[in-house]
Amino acid sequence: MAATLMRQERFKRFVVGADRIAINGDFANKIGTYGVAVAANYHSIPFYVAAPWTTVDQTCANGDQIP
């Protein structure tokens, strides 16, 4: 549904939450976010992650280290 609405130019931007953020800015979220991010990129729609500072894992260098 999201991709269909993107094709119809119904979105100006996307903002999602995150379960964990690595020091370099890589993030992990619930199932489905990746597909929305890929579709947003394809349609040139800005995609943002909003989360509290406590979501940043100071011991995690990058997304490869997120379980």
HUVEN-V310972 format. One line per field, one symbol per residue. burial: + if it has 9 or more other ideal C-beta (glycine too) atoms within 8 Angstrom, else -. A space follows every 50 residues. Layout:
burial->???
//
This chain:
burial->-++-++----+--+-+-+-++++--++++---+-+++-+++-+-+-+-+- +---+++--+-++--+-
//
